[in-house]
Amino acid sequence: MEKQRATLKDYGYRDFTVMNKIYQILKKFLVVFIIFGLYISIIVIAIQSLNESRIISEFTRLSFKWYGNIFQEEELMQAIKNTFLVSGIATVLATFLGTFFAIGLYALSKKVRVIWMLLNNVPILNADIVTGFSLMLMFRLLMVVFPNIFGLFTLVMAHLFFTIPYVVLSVMPKLKETDPNLMDAALDLGVRPYKALIKVVIPAIKAGIFSGMLLALTMSIDDFVISYFNTGAGFDNLSIWIYAVIGRRNLTPSVYAFSTLLTLFTLLGLLIYSFLQKQKKGRKNEKNNINGRAS
């Protein structure tokens, strides 16, 4: 009588070919679904910016008239100017103060630095409505001395309050990557402290400074809640203006066009920055290879 041979199943083997195919299909579906969920709003706005009709529910034909109409909408243009004015001033101040604040924190002992970093993270972790309302109460106390304080000044100060922590968080990792004796080495060579800071330390962490600046600018342009509580009568940024116009039910499609342009310029800036970083890295590797051959 012929003996029956043992099969792979007898040793506990299981065929997962079907399950692997289902897993691969499910993985691709989830990736597409997540990407679709992230970018569907941007795509919808871009499509509406090309819609000749003012009504969102109907698409008549492709047209670029809303892009040209941006400059004809006086209220919209004023809101855009206010937005870039506030964001520009707040970003420059936040980048400058945040960079030197991070350098000062890095010079402290680790125990003290941890405490200050926790305080630095409070504006980021705190709810926007709490931050905006508390800042409004603080500015109201100053109205006794400065009656017309609400407006450009309060918006810039409010944006500065929540953008500085982002710059600090971007610069600090770059400081940790540098040589801790970099400043001392420059001082030993006879460089004055402020020149050593500007010509030695700052160039070593410029990537972190640039990242913090972009993040601060993005957060400042994007903010609504904190700006809403701290703006003055007649001085509205874009987000507050859109909120007011939606309440009156007369939102112009030029807003969609401007939002699309802002997205495209942001994407273009990121692509240029990524290209420059790759070029710099390539030149650095080429220089290292030449030095290696020479040695």
KEDO-627580 format. One line per field, with one value per residue (C-alpha): residue number from 1; residue in three letters; x, y, z. Coordinates in nm, 2 decimals, always signed. Layout:
<vobas>
seq [NUM,...]
type [ALA,...]
x [X,...]
y [Y,...]
z [Z,...]
</vobas>
This chain:
<vobas>
seq [1,2,3,4,5,6,7,8,9,10,11,12,13,14,15,16,17,18,19,20,21,22,23,24,25,26,27,28,29,30,31,32,33,34,35,36,37,38,39,40,41,42,43,44,45,46,47,48,49,50,51,52,53,54,55,56,57,58,59,60,61,62,63,64,65,66,67,68,69,70,71,72,73,74,75,76,77,78,79,80,81,82,83,84,85,86,87,88,89,90,91,92,93,94,95,96,97,98,99,100,101,102,103,104,105,106,107,108,109,110,111,112,113,114,115,116,117,118,119,120,121,122,123,124,125,126,127,128,129,130,131,132,133,134,135,136,137,138,139,140,141,142,143,144,145,146,147,148,149,150,151,152,153,154,155,156,157,158,159,160,161,162,163,164,165,166,167,168,169,170,171,172,173,174,175,176,177,178,179,180,181,182,183,184,185,186,187,188,189,190,191,192,193,194,195,196,197,198,199,200,201,202,203,204,205,206,207,208,209,210,211,212,213,214,215,216,217,218,219,220,221,222,223,224,225,226,227,228,229,230,231,232,233,234,235,236,237,238,239,240,241,242,243,244,245,246,247,248,249,250,251,252,253,254,255,256,257,258,259,260,261,262,263,264,265,266,267,268,269,270,271,272,273,274,275,276,277,278,279,280,281,282,283,284,285,286,287,288,289,290,291,292,293,294,295]
type [MET,GLU,LYS,GLN,ARG,ALA,THR,LEU,LYS,ASP,TYR,GLY,TYR,ARG,ASP,PHE,THR,VAL,MET,ASN,LYS,ILE,TYR,GLN,ILE,LEU,LYS,LYS,PHE,LEU,VAL,VAL,PHE,ILE,ILE,PHE,GLY,LEU,TYR,ILE,SER,ILE,ILE,VAL,ILE,ALA,ILE,GLN,SER,LEU,ASN,GLU,SER,ARG,ILE,ILE,SER,GLU,PHE,THR,ARG,LEU,SER,PHE,LYS,TRP,TYR,GLY,ASN,ILE,PHE,GLN,GLU,GLU,GLU,LEU,MET,GLN,ALA,ILE,LYS,ASN,THR,PHE,LEU,VAL,SER,GLY,ILE,ALA,THR,VAL,LEU,ALA,THR,PHE,LEU,GLY,THR,PHE,PHE,ALA,ILE,GLY,LEU,TYR,ALA,LEU,SER,LYS,LYS,VAL,ARG,VAL,ILE,TRP,MET,LEU,LEU,ASN,ASN,VAL,PRO,ILE,LEU,ASN,ALA,ASP,ILE,VAL,THR,GLY,PHE,SER,LEU,MET,LEU,MET,PHE,ARG,LEU,LEU,MET,VAL,VAL,PHE,PRO,ASN,ILE,PHE,GLY,LEU,PHE,THR,LEU,VAL,MET,ALA,HIS,LEU,PHE,PHE,THR,ILE,PRO,TYR,VAL,VAL,LEU,SER,VAL,MET,PRO,LYS,LEU,LYS,GLU,THR,ASP,PRO,ASN,LEU,MET,ASP,ALA,ALA,LEU,ASP,LEU,GLY,VAL,ARG,PRO,TYR,LYS,ALA,LEU,ILE,LYS,VAL,VAL,ILE,PRO,ALA,ILE,LYS,ALA,GLY,ILE,PHE,SER,GLY,MET,LEU,LEU,ALA,LEU,THR,MET,SER,ILE,ASP,ASP,PHE,VAL,ILE,SER,TYR,PHE,ASN,THR,GLY,ALA,GLY,PHE,ASP,ASN,LEU,SER,ILE,TRP,ILE,TYR,ALA,VAL,ILE,GLY,ARG,ARG,ASN,LEU,THR,PRO,SER,VAL,TYR,ALA,PHE,SER,THR,LEU,LEU,THR,LEU,PHE,THR,LEU,LEU,GLY,LEU,LEU,ILE,TYR,SER,PHE,LEU,GLN,LYS,GLN,LYS,LYS,GLY,ARG,LYS,ASN,GLU,LYS,ASN,ASN,ILE,ASN,GLY,ARG,ALA,SER]
x [+0.00,+0.14,+0.21,+0.04,+0.28,+0.26,+0.15,+0.25,-0.08,+0.01,+0.30,+0.08,+0.14,-0.13,-0.17,-0.21,-0.19,-0.55,-0.52,-0.20,-0.38,-0.67,-0.42,-0.24,-0.57,-0.69,-0.36,-0.38,-0.74,-0.66,-0.37,-0.60,-0.88,-0.65,-0.49,-0.84,-0.97,-0.67,-0.68,-1.05,-1.12,-0.83,-0.94,-1.30,-1.19,-0.96,-1.26,-1.49,-1.23,-1.26,-1.64,-1.80,-2.11,-2.13,-2.35,-2.16,-2.42,-2.40,-2.09,-2.15,-1.81,-1.44,-1.33,-1.04,-1.25,-1.25,-0.87,-0.88,-1.17,-0.95,-0.81,-1.15,-1.29,-1.19,-1.30,-1.13,-0.81,-0.80,-0.85,-0.56,-0.34,-0.42,-0.35,-0.01,+0.07,+0.00,+0.15,+0.46,+0.53,+0.45,+0.66,+0.97,+0.94,+0.87,+1.17,+1.40,+1.29,+1.22,+1.57,+1.75,+1.52,+1.60,+1.98,+1.94,+1.75,+2.01,+2.28,+2.09,+2.13,+1.92,+1.70,+1.62,+1.58,+1.31,+1.10,+1.13,+1.04,+0.72,+0.63,+0.71,+0.47,+0.17,+0.05,+0.07,-0.12,-0.37,-0.71,-0.72,-1.04,-0.88,-0.57,-0.77,-1.01,-0.73,-0.53,-0.84,-0.89,-0.53,-0.56,-0.89,-0.70,-0.46,-0.75,-0.75,-0.41,-0.44,-0.81,-0.75,-0.52,-0.73,-0.64,-0.30,-0.11,-0.33,-0.34,+0.04,+0.09,-0.16,+0.00,+0.34,+0.23,+0.14,+0.40,+0.72,+0.69,+0.68,+1.01,+1.17,+1.06,+1.21,+1.54,+1.61,+1.67,+1.92,+2.10,+2.13,+2.29,+2.57,+2.89,+2.82,+3.17,+3.11,+3.05,+3.35,+3.57,+3.47,+3.54,+3.88,+3.97,+3.91,+3.56,+3.33,+3.02,+2.76,+2.97,+3.02,+2.65,+2.57,+2.85,+2.90,+2.59,+2.32,+2.46,+2.48,+2.11,+1.97,+1.77,+1.58,+1.53,+1.38,+1.15,+1.03,+0.97,+0.76,+0.57,+0.51,+0.39,+0.15,+0.00,-0.04,-0.21,-0.43,-0.55,-0.91,-1.01,-0.73,-0.76,-1.14,-1.11,-0.82,-0.91,-1.04,-1.34,-1.26,-0.94,-1.01,-0.78,-0.89,-1.03,-1.24,-1.36,-1.47,-1.66,-1.84,-1.92,-2.06,-2.30,-2.43,-2.45,-2.26,-1.92,-1.75,-1.58,-1.27,-1.19,-1.16,-0.93,-0.71,-0.70,-0.60,-0.32,-0.20,-0.19,+0.01,+0.26,+0.31,+0.36,+0.60,+0.80,+0.83,+0.94,+1.21,+1.33,+1.35,+1.53,+1.79,+1.84,+1.91,+2.15,+2.33,+2.35,+2.48,+2.75,+2.85,+2.88,+3.07,+3.31,+3.36,+3.43,+3.69,+3.86,+3.85,+4.03,+4.28,+4.37]
y [+0.00,+0.34,+0.58,+0.92,+1.21,+1.50,+1.83,+2.18,+2.23,+1.94,+2.15,+2.45,+2.63,+2.86,+3.02,+3.40,+3.48,+3.60,+3.79,+3.96,+4.07,+4.21,+4.39,+4.55,+4.66,+4.80,+4.98,+5.15,+5.24,+5.40,+5.60,+5.74,+5.81,+6.00,+6.20,+6.27,+6.38,+6.61,+6.79,+6.77,+7.12,+7.27,+7.11,+7.23,+7.59,+7.58,+7.45,+7.72,+7.99,+7.88,+7.88,+8.18,+8.15,+8.30,+8.01,+7.72,+7.46,+7.52,+7.52,+7.71,+7.73,+7.79,+8.14,+8.34,+8.65,+8.61,+8.62,+8.96,+9.07,+9.04,+9.38,+9.54,+9.43,+9.72,+9.55,+9.23,+9.40,+9.60,+9.28,+9.11,+9.42,+9.41,+9.03,+9.06,+9.37,+9.20,+8.87,+9.03,+9.24,+8.96,+8.71,+8.94,+9.01,+8.65,+8.52,+8.77,+8.74,+8.36,+8.29,+8.48,+8.34,+7.99,+8.07,+8.20,+7.89,+7.67,+7.84,+7.75,+7.43,+7.14,+7.15,+7.52,+7.48,+7.21,+7.44,+7.73,+7.50,+7.39,+7.76,+7.81,+7.54,+7.68,+7.91,+7.62,+7.37,+7.63,+7.66,+7.95,+8.08,+8.10,+8.27,+8.52,+8.60,+8.64,+8.87,+9.08,+9.12,+9.23,+9.48,+9.62,+9.70,+9.91,+10.10,+10.33,+10.46,+10.40,+10.44,+10.35,+10.05,+9.79,+9.76,+9.70,+9.70,+9.45,+9.21,+9.22,+9.16,+8.88,+8.71,+8.76,+8.58,+8.25,+8.26,+8.30,+7.95,+7.79,+7.97,+7.85,+7.49,+7.51,+7.67,+7.46,+7.12,+7.29,+7.44,+7.09,+6.97,+7.23,+7.19,+7.32,+7.48,+7.67,+8.01,+7.96,+7.88,+8.20,+8.40,+8.24,+8.35,+8.71,+8.76,+8.98,+8.82,+8.99,+8.92,+8.56,+8.53,+8.68,+8.54,+8.19,+8.07,+8.22,+8.07,+7.73,+7.73,+7.92,+7.62,+7.61,+7.99,+7.97,+7.68,+7.87,+8.18,+7.99,+7.82,+8.16,+8.32,+8.03,+8.03,+8.41,+8.42,+8.12,+8.26,+8.36,+8.30,+8.50,+8.78,+8.80,+8.88,+9.13,+9.33,+9.68,+9.83,+9.88,+9.68,+9.33,+9.06,+8.82,+8.56,+8.81,+8.97,+8.64,+8.55,+8.89,+8.86,+8.50,+8.64,+8.88,+8.60,+8.80,+8.63,+8.70,+8.41,+8.63,+8.49,+8.14,+8.28,+8.45,+8.13,+7.92,+8.17,+8.17,+7.78,+7.78,+8.04,+7.84,+7.52,+7.70,+7.84,+7.49,+7.34,+7.61,+7.56,+7.18,+7.22,+7.46,+7.22,+6.93,+7.15,+7.25,+6.89,+6.78,+7.04,+6.95,+6.58,+6.66,+6.87,+6.59,+6.35,+6.58,+6.62,+6.25,+6.18,+6.46,+6.30]
z [+0.00,-0.11,+0.18,+0.15,+0.12,+0.36,+0.22,+0.32,+0.49,+0.72,+0.84,+0.91,+0.58,+0.47,+0.13,+0.17,-0.20,-0.22,+0.11,-0.02,-0.34,-0.13,+0.09,-0.21,-0.36,-0.02,+0.03,-0.31,-0.24,+0.10,-0.06,-0.33,-0.08,+0.16,-0.13,-0.27,+0.08,+0.13,-0.21,-0.31,-0.16,-0.35,-0.67,-0.62,-0.56,-0.87,-1.08,-0.95,-1.02,-1.39,-1.39,-1.57,-1.36,-1.01,-0.90,-0.76,-0.84,-1.22,-1.45,-1.77,-1.94,-1.88,-1.82,-1.67,-1.61,-1.23,-1.22,-1.39,-1.17,-0.86,-0.92,-0.98,-0.65,-0.42,-0.09,-0.18,-0.28,+0.04,+0.24,+0.05,+0.11,+0.48,+0.49,+0.34,+0.54,+0.87,+0.77,+0.63,+0.94,+1.17,+0.98,+0.97,+1.34,+1.43,+1.22,+1.38,+1.74,+1.72,+1.58,+1.85,+2.11,+2.00,+2.01,+2.36,+2.47,+2.32,+2.53,+2.85,+3.05,+2.94,+3.25,+3.21,+2.83,+2.87,+3.10,+2.85,+2.56,+2.74,+2.78,+2.41,+2.31,+2.50,+2.23,+1.98,+2.19,+2.33,+2.16,+1.91,+2.06,+2.41,+2.27,+2.07,+2.35,+2.61,+2.38,+2.32,+2.69,+2.73,+2.45,+2.60,+2.92,+2.71,+2.55,+2.86,+2.75,+2.37,+2.27,+1.90,+1.96,+1.78,+1.41,+1.25,+1.58,+1.76,+1.46,+1.42,+1.80,+1.80,+1.50,+1.65,+1.97,+1.79,+1.51,+1.72,+1.87,+1.52,+1.43,+1.76,+1.69,+1.34,+1.44,+1.75,+1.57,+1.34,+1.64,+1.79,+1.47,+1.48,+1.68,+2.04,+2.04,+1.72,+1.89,+2.12,+1.83,+1.65,+1.97,+2.02,+1.67,+1.76,+1.61,+1.81,+1.96,+1.74,+1.43,+1.53,+1.57,+1.24,+1.03,+1.19,+1.37,+1.15,+0.83,+1.00,+1.08,+0.78,+0.66,+0.99,+0.98,+0.63,+0.73,+1.03,+0.82,+0.57,+0.85,+1.03,+0.70,+0.63,+0.98,+0.97,+0.63,+0.73,+1.07,+1.13,+1.49,+1.66,+1.40,+1.44,+1.81,+1.77,+1.46,+1.46,+1.28,+0.92,+0.92,+0.80,+0.66,+0.39,+0.62,+0.82,+0.50,+0.35,+0.67,+0.66,+0.29,+0.33,+0.59,+0.33,+0.07,-0.20,-0.21,-0.54,-0.73,-0.75,-0.40,-0.56,-0.82,-0.56,-0.35,-0.65,-0.73,-0.37,-0.37,-0.70,-0.58,-0.26,-0.45,-0.69,-0.40,-0.24,-0.57,-0.62,-0.26,-0.31,-0.64,-0.48,-0.19,-0.43,-0.64,-0.32,-0.20,-0.54,-0.55,-0.19,-0.29,-0.60,-0.40,-0.15,-0.43,-0.58,-0.24,-0.19,-0.52,-0.44,-0.11]
</vobas>
